[in-house]
């Protein structure tokens, strides 16, 4: 449940342009993803990363924050949920999105 709420915080931060909150939110979600214990790793995928494009208008802002290893794991879930056109658009965004400056203040 917490990671679902965390995604809502990220969406608000995207709208506000709050890079500090975005760094912390995406950093925590990625930390959870990398944990050897499957509970946190799976929770980050199904409760956070699976939903990052649900607010479609934020897709250009979201794409640069997604590490390749996360995309590889969550993409099958996106395939199951979305039409081919949306998946193609996400693939295009992920291929061209420069990573954010996670060290900027």
Helices and strands as residue ranges (DSSP letters): H 2-16, H 19-33, H 38-47, G 49-51, G 56-58, H 59-63, H 68-81, H 84-96
